[in-house]
Amino acid sequence: MAATETPTGSKPRTVKKWTHQWKQLYPEVILSGLCTGCSGCVISCPHDVIGYDHRTGGYKPFHLEDELGPDNCIHGEKGCTSCTRACPRFRTWEWEADEKLFERHRTPDEVAGIYKDVILTRASDDFIHEVGQDGGLVSAILIWALEHGYIDAALVSYVEGDGDGAWTPVPGVARNREDVIRGAGSRYTYSANPLAMDEALEGGARKVALVGTSCQSSIPPVMKSRKVGKVGNRIALNIGLLCSKTFDDSIFDELFELKYGLRRSDIRKMNIKGVFQIWTHDGRYHEVPLKECHAWTREGCNHCPDFAAEHADISTGGIGKFSDWTLTIVRTDLGREIIIGMLEDGSLVGRPGDDDPAAIELMRKLAAKSRKRWPADAWEVPAMLPS
């Protein structure tokens, strides 16, 4: 233990040196099933020795070097700790993220996390509203933030290929309005969007937005709390997507096509509103019961406790009775600044969250349900479970 410097007149505060490395991360997070495949450890590794399987049945990091086997790292033995510092499921991650963002821990009744405002929004641009998901909020925010200098790039997902490869999401970088529009919409199979960070930085980006599922949106505050500055400090805006689960890519072939005759190349748009909604290019609409989809839930989602993207600047989701509006949870000062700016200049149309109280209640219900997933034998996080 080493004493840290403190202001005159106060007692020294002892802080244990952070020594945790891949040797601890591998059994505690990856093998235990806590790993969501967010890829935070991959993008933080300064030695590029952590790989990632972004295909069917994968979605997990793995060690690339053979010297010490898959469960240890020669750089970690020499003192490198970046992977555990970046992991939003390692040890006391939730407390650290809360403290960094809000300077306090959430209370047990704040089951959907700490926030300032809950409103309903939609893009005022009819085209953005049409191509985006629900109210088109995320696309509108990215375009506005790019145009107003808040960011110069965004980590998003695109759809790869045509025919048999259609609807396979891949991480990518959006640098302008056209890129944002190309990546608009939801996929529901997993894309580790942070993996596009190297591409963004190599292209000269200095201020990057992350659009990601709830697990991914915990990466920036955890990185910043644990001082993974080289990568963490580049994330200037964090947009989180409300997320109960995502599905393995094999759901297209093994369920949608095999049982319902819906080929990947037939699908135009997807959504989840109590059922899996699918629109096809020929104008038809199809519904698949969610209970039929459970078998294709990614392993990493089974223990994820965060439905509401609690550590984003702005959390968004299309739940509630208004299918063309987005439930918008404003959590930080930056999030509020951006939403107010967009409402004031007419880029967004807003209405009170109380217009749809059922949506807020559903958010709380789904957040409470997700929190019960955290294993009782996992590293104890006092704020994790509501009383």
C-alpha positions as CSV (number, residue, x, y, z in Angstrom):
1,M,0.0,0.0,0.0
2,A,1.2,3.5,-0.8
3,A,0.1,6.8,0.7
4,T,-1.1,9.4,-1.8
5,E,-0.6,13.1,-1.4
6,T,-3.5,14.9,0.2
7,P,-4.3,18.6,1.1
8,T,-2.6,20.0,4.2
9,G,-4.4,19.1,7.4
10,S,-6.1,15.9,6.0
11,K,-5.0,12.3,6.6
12,P,-3.2,10.5,3.9
13,R,-5.4,8.3,1.8
14,T,-4.1,4.8,0.9
15,V,-4.7,3.5,-2.5
16,K,-3.8,0.0,-3.5
17,K,-1.7,-0.1,-6.7
18,W,-3.7,-1.5,-9.7
19,T,-1.9,-4.6,-10.7
20,H,-4.8,-6.6,-12.3
21,Q,-4.1,-7.8,-15.8
22,W,-5.3,-10.4,-18.4
23,K,-4.5,-13.2,-15.9
24,Q,-7.3,-11.9,-13.7
25,L,-9.6,-10.7,-16.5
26,Y,-9.7,-14.1,-18.3
27,P,-11.1,-16.2,-15.5
28,E,-13.2,-13.5,-13.7
29,V,-14.9,-12.0,-16.8
30,I,-14.4,-14.0,-20.0
31,L,-14.6,-17.6,-18.7
32,S,-17.2,-16.8,-16.0
33,G,-19.8,-15.5,-18.6
34,L,-19.7,-11.9,-17.5
35,C,-18.0,-10.8,-20.7
36,T,-20.5,-9.0,-23.0
37,G,-18.0,-8.8,-25.9
38,C,-18.0,-5.0,-25.7
39,S,-14.3,-5.0,-27.0
40,G,-13.1,-2.4,-24.4
41,C,-10.1,-4.5,-23.6
42,V,-9.3,-4.9,-27.3
43,I,-9.1,-1.2,-28.1
44,S,-7.3,-0.3,-24.9
45,C,-4.4,-2.8,-25.4
46,P,-1.3,-0.9,-26.2
47,H,0.5,-4.0,-27.5
48,D,-2.2,-5.3,-29.8
49,V,-2.2,-8.8,-28.3
50,I,-6.0,-9.1,-27.8
51,G,-8.0,-10.4,-30.7
52,Y,-11.8,-10.5,-31.2
53,D,-14.1,-12.9,-32.9
54,H,-16.9,-10.9,-34.4
55,R,-18.7,-13.8,-36.1
56,T,-21.4,-16.3,-35.3
57,G,-20.8,-18.0,-32.0
58,G,-18.0,-15.7,-31.0
59,Y,-18.3,-12.1,-29.8
60,K,-15.4,-12.5,-27.3
61,P,-11.8,-11.3,-26.9
62,F,-9.0,-13.8,-26.8
63,H,-5.2,-13.5,-26.3
64,L,-3.0,-13.6,-29.5
65,E,0.3,-14.6,-28.0
66,D,1.4,-18.1,-27.2
67,E,4.2,-17.7,-24.7
68,L,2.2,-17.9,-21.5
69,G,-0.9,-19.6,-23.0
70,P,-4.4,-18.1,-23.5
71,D,-4.9,-17.2,-19.8
72,N,-1.9,-15.0,-19.2
73,C,0.0,-12.2,-20.9
74,I,3.7,-11.5,-20.9
75,H,3.0,-7.8,-21.0
76,G,0.7,-8.1,-18.0
77,E,3.5,-9.9,-16.1
78,K,5.7,-6.9,-16.9
79,G,3.1,-4.5,-15.5
80,C,0.6,-3.7,-18.3
81,T,-3.0,-3.4,-16.8
82,S,-4.9,-1.7,-19.6
83,C,-7.3,-4.6,-20.3
84,T,-8.7,-4.7,-16.8
85,R,-8.8,-1.0,-16.5
86,A,-11.0,-0.8,-19.6
87,C,-13.3,-3.6,-18.8
88,P,-16.8,-2.5,-17.8
89,R,-17.5,-5.8,-16.0
90,F,-14.3,-6.1,-14.0
91,R,-14.7,-5.8,-10.2
92,T,-16.2,-2.6,-9.0
93,W,-17.0,-1.2,-12.5
94,E,-20.4,0.2,-11.6
95,W,-19.3,2.3,-8.7
96,E,-16.4,3.7,-10.6
97,A,-18.5,4.6,-13.6
98,D,-21.1,6.3,-11.4
99,E,-18.5,8.2,-9.5
100,K,-16.8,9.4,-12.6
101,L,-20.0,10.6,-14.3
102,F,-22.2,11.7,-11.4
103,E,-19.9,12.0,-8.4
104,R,-22.1,9.7,-6.4
105,H,-23.5,6.1,-6.5
106,R,-27.0,5.5,-7.7
107,T,-29.5,4.7,-5.0
108,P,-31.5,1.4,-4.9
109,D,-34.6,3.1,-6.2
110,E,-32.8,4.5,-9.2
111,V,-33.1,1.2,-10.9
112,A,-32.7,2.6,-14.4
113,G,-29.7,4.7,-13.3
114,I,-29.1,8.3,-12.5
115,Y,-30.5,10.9,-14.9
116,K,-31.6,14.5,-15.2
117,D,-34.6,14.3,-17.7
118,V,-36.8,11.9,-19.5
119,I,-38.5,13.2,-22.6
120,L,-39.9,12.0,-25.9
121,T,-38.1,13.2,-29.1
122,R,-38.1,12.8,-32.8
123,A,-36.0,14.2,-35.6
124,S,-37.7,17.2,-37.3
125,D,-36.1,16.3,-40.6
126,D,-38.6,14.0,-42.2
127,F,-36.0,12.0,-44.1
128,I,-33.9,11.4,-41.0
129,H,-37.0,10.4,-39.1
130,E,-37.9,7.9,-41.9
131,V,-34.5,6.2,-42.3
132,G,-33.7,6.2,-38.6
133,Q,-35.1,3.9,-35.9
134,D,-38.3,5.0,-34.1
135,G,-37.9,8.8,-33.9
136,G,-34.6,9.0,-35.6
137,L,-33.0,10.5,-32.6
138,V,-29.5,8.9,-32.7
139,S,-29.0,9.8,-36.4
140,A,-30.2,13.4,-35.7
141,I,-27.8,13.8,-32.7
142,L,-24.8,12.5,-34.7
143,I,-25.4,14.8,-37.6
144,W,-26.0,17.8,-35.3
145,A,-22.9,17.0,-33.2
146,L,-20.7,16.7,-36.3
147,E,-22.0,20.0,-37.7
148,H,-21.6,21.9,-34.4
149,G,-18.1,20.6,-33.6
150,Y,-18.8,18.5,-30.7
151,I,-17.4,15.5,-32.5
152,D,-15.5,14.8,-35.7
153,A,-16.3,11.1,-36.0
154,A,-18.7,8.5,-34.6
155,L,-18.3,4.8,-33.9
156,V,-21.4,3.1,-35.4
157,S,-22.3,-0.1,-37.2
158,Y,-23.0,-0.7,-40.9
159,V,-24.6,-3.6,-42.7
160,E,-22.1,-5.9,-44.5
161,G,-22.7,-7.4,-47.9
162,D,-25.7,-8.4,-50.0
163,G,-27.6,-11.7,-50.4
164,D,-26.4,-14.3,-47.9
165,G,-24.2,-11.7,-46.2
166,A,-26.9,-9.0,-45.8
167,W,-27.8,-7.8,-42.3
168,T,-24.4,-8.8,-40.8
169,P,-23.4,-5.8,-38.7
170,V,-19.9,-4.5,-38.8
171,P,-18.3,-1.7,-36.8
172,G,-17.4,1.4,-38.7
173,V,-16.8,5.2,-38.6
174,A,-19.2,7.9,-39.6
175,R,-17.6,11.2,-40.5
176,N,-20.5,13.1,-42.2
177,R,-24.2,13.1,-42.8
178,E,-24.1,10.6,-45.5
179,D,-22.2,8.1,-43.3
180,V,-24.7,8.6,-40.5
181,I,-27.6,7.9,-42.8
182,R,-25.9,4.8,-44.2
183,G,-25.6,3.4,-40.7
184,A,-29.1,4.3,-39.5
185,G,-31.5,1.8,-38.1
186,S,-31.1,-1.1,-35.7
187,R,-29.8,-4.6,-36.4
188,Y,-30.4,-6.6,-33.1
189,T,-27.4,-8.9,-33.9
190,Y,-24.3,-7.7,-32.2
191,S,-21.8,-5.2,-33.4
192,A,-18.8,-4.3,-31.2
193,N,-18.8,-0.7,-32.4
194,P,-15.7,0.3,-30.3
195,L,-13.6,-1.8,-32.6
196,A,-13.8,1.0,-35.1
197,M,-11.7,3.2,-32.8
198,D,-8.4,2.6,-34.6
199,E,-10.0,3.5,-37.9
200,A,-11.3,6.7,-36.4
201,L,-8.0,7.7,-34.9
202,E,-6.0,6.7,-37.9
203,G,-8.3,9.0,-39.9
204,G,-7.3,11.9,-37.7
205,A,-10.4,12.0,-35.4
206,R,-9.8,13.8,-32.1
207,K,-13.3,13.9,-30.7
208,V,-15.3,10.7,-31.2
209,A,-18.8,9.7,-30.4
210,L,-19.6,6.2,-29.4
211,V,-23.0,4.7,-30.2
212,G,-23.4,1.4,-28.5
213,T,-25.4,-1.0,-26.5
214,S,-25.6,-0.6,-22.8
215,C,-22.5,-2.7,-22.1
216,Q,-20.5,-0.6,-24.6
217,S,-21.7,2.7,-23.1
218,S,-20.1,1.8,-19.8
219,I,-16.7,1.6,-21.4
220,P,-15.9,5.4,-21.5
221,P,-16.5,6.3,-17.9
222,V,-14.8,3.1,-16.7
223,M,-11.8,3.9,-18.9
224,K,-11.7,7.5,-17.7
225,S,-12.1,6.5,-14.0
226,R,-9.2,4.0,-14.3
227,K,-7.1,6.3,-16.4
228,V,-7.0,4.6,-19.8
229,G,-6.5,8.0,-21.2
230,K,-5.1,7.3,-24.7
231,V,-8.3,5.9,-25.8
232,G,-10.9,7.0,-23.2
233,N,-10.2,10.7,-23.6
234,R,-10.9,10.5,-27.3
235,I,-14.6,9.6,-26.6
236,A,-16.3,13.0,-26.4
237,L,-19.9,11.8,-26.6
238,N,-21.5,8.6,-25.4
239,I,-24.9,7.6,-26.8
240,G,-26.3,4.4,-25.2
241,L,-29.1,2.2,-26.6
242,L,-31.6,0.6,-24.3
243,C,-30.9,-3.1,-24.6
244,S,-32.4,-6.3,-23.2
245,K,-30.3,-8.6,-25.3
246,T,-28.8,-9.1,-28.8
247,F,-28.9,-12.2,-30.9
248,D,-26.3,-14.4,-32.5
249,D,-26.1,-13.8,-36.2
250,S,-27.2,-17.4,-36.9
251,I,-30.8,-16.4,-36.0
252,F,-31.2,-15.3,-39.7
253,D,-30.5,-18.7,-41.2
254,E,-31.7,-21.0,-38.4
255,L,-35.0,-19.2,-37.5
256,F,-36.0,-16.4,-39.9
257,E,-35.2,-18.3,-43.1
258,L,-35.6,-22.0,-42.0
259,K,-39.0,-21.5,-40.2
260,Y,-40.4,-18.3,-41.8
261,G,-38.8,-18.3,-45.2
262,L,-37.4,-14.9,-44.7
263,R,-34.0,-14.6,-46.3
264,R,-31.5,-12.0,-45.2
265,S,-31.7,-10.3,-48.6
266,D,-35.5,-10.0,-48.3
267,I,-35.3,-7.9,-45.1
268,R,-35.7,-4.2,-45.3
269,K,-36.1,-3.2,-41.6
270,M,-36.4,-4.7,-38.2
271,N,-37.7,-3.6,-34.8
272,I,-38.7,-5.2,-31.5
273,K,-42.0,-4.1,-29.9
274,G,-43.0,-7.1,-27.8
275,V,-42.4,-9.2,-30.9
276,F,-39.6,-9.3,-33.5
277,Q,-41.0,-7.1,-36.3
278,I,-39.7,-7.6,-39.8
279,W,-40.4,-5.6,-42.9
280,T,-39.4,-7.0,-46.3
281,H,-38.5,-5.2,-49.6
282,D,-41.8,-6.4,-51.2
283,G,-43.8,-4.4,-48.7
284,R,-44.9,-7.3,-46.4
285,Y,-44.8,-7.2,-42.6
286,H,-44.0,-10.2,-40.4
287,E,-43.9,-10.9,-36.7
288,V,-41.8,-13.5,-34.9
289,P,-42.6,-14.2,-31.2
290,L,-39.7,-13.2,-29.0
291,K,-39.9,-16.5,-27.1
292,E,-38.8,-18.3,-30.3
293,C,-35.7,-16.0,-30.5
294,H,-34.4,-16.8,-27.0
295,A,-32.3,-19.7,-28.1
296,W,-30.2,-17.4,-30.2
297,T,-29.5,-14.9,-27.3
298,R,-25.8,-14.2,-27.1
299,E,-24.1,-15.7,-24.1
300,G,-22.7,-12.3,-23.1
301,C,-26.3,-11.0,-22.6
302,N,-27.4,-13.6,-20.1
303,H,-25.6,-11.9,-17.1
304,C,-25.8,-8.2,-18.3
305,P,-27.4,-6.1,-15.6
306,D,-27.8,-2.9,-17.6
307,F,-30.9,-2.5,-19.7
308,A,-31.0,1.3,-19.6
309,A,-27.5,2.2,-20.7
310,E,-26.9,3.9,-17.4
311,H,-23.5,5.4,-18.1
312,A,-24.2,7.2,-21.4
313,D,-24.6,10.9,-21.8
314,I,-27.9,10.2,-23.5
315,S,-29.7,6.9,-23.4
316,T,-32.3,6.1,-26.1
317,G,-34.9,3.5,-27.0
318,G,-38.1,2.9,-28.9
319,I,-40.3,1.7,-26.0
320,G,-43.8,2.9,-25.3
321,K,-46.9,3.5,-27.2
322,F,-45.5,6.1,-29.7
323,S,-43.7,4.1,-32.3
324,D,-42.4,7.1,-34.1
325,W,-40.9,8.8,-31.0
326,T,-37.8,7.9,-29.0
327,L,-37.7,7.7,-25.3
328,T,-34.8,9.9,-24.4
329,I,-33.0,9.7,-21.0
330,V,-30.7,12.7,-20.5
331,R,-28.0,11.7,-17.9
332,T,-25.2,14.2,-18.0
333,D,-24.6,18.0,-18.4
334,L,-23.2,17.4,-21.9
335,G,-26.3,15.3,-22.8
336,R,-28.6,18.1,-21.6
337,E,-26.6,20.7,-23.5
338,I,-26.9,18.9,-26.8
339,I,-30.6,18.0,-26.4
340,I,-31.5,21.6,-25.5
341,G,-29.5,23.0,-28.3
342,M,-31.2,20.7,-30.8
343,L,-34.7,21.5,-29.4
344,E,-33.9,25.3,-29.5
345,D,-32.8,25.3,-33.1
346,G,-35.5,23.0,-34.3
347,S,-33.4,19.9,-35.1
348,L,-35.5,17.9,-32.7
349,V,-39.2,18.0,-31.7
350,G,-39.8,17.2,-28.1
351,R,-42.6,16.4,-25.7
352,P,-42.7,15.5,-22.0
353,G,-41.9,12.0,-21.0
354,D,-45.0,12.1,-18.9
355,D,-47.0,11.9,-22.1
356,D,-46.2,8.2,-22.1
357,P,-45.9,7.2,-18.4
358,A,-46.2,3.5,-19.4
359,A,-42.9,3.8,-21.3
360,I,-41.1,5.1,-18.3
361,E,-42.6,2.3,-16.1
362,L,-41.6,-0.2,-18.7
363,M,-38.0,1.1,-18.7
364,R,-37.9,0.7,-14.9
365,K,-39.4,-2.8,-15.1
366,L,-37.0,-4.0,-17.8
367,A,-34.1,-2.4,-15.9
368,A,-35.0,-4.2,-12.7
369,K,-35.4,-7.5,-14.6
370,S,-31.9,-7.1,-16.1
371,R,-30.3,-6.3,-12.8
372,K,-31.4,-9.7,-11.5
373,R,-29.2,-11.3,-14.1
374,W,-26.0,-10.4,-12.2
375,P,-24.7,-13.6,-10.6
376,A,-24.8,-13.8,-6.9
377,D,-21.3,-15.3,-6.8
378,A,-19.8,-12.6,-9.0
379,W,-17.6,-9.8,-7.6
380,E,-19.9,-7.9,-5.2
381,V,-20.9,-4.4,-6.3
382,P,-23.0,-2.8,-3.6
383,A,-25.0,-0.7,-5.9
384,M,-25.8,-3.5,-8.3
385,L,-29.1,-4.9,-7.0
386,P,-32.1,-2.9,-5.8
387,S,-33.3,-3.5,-2.3
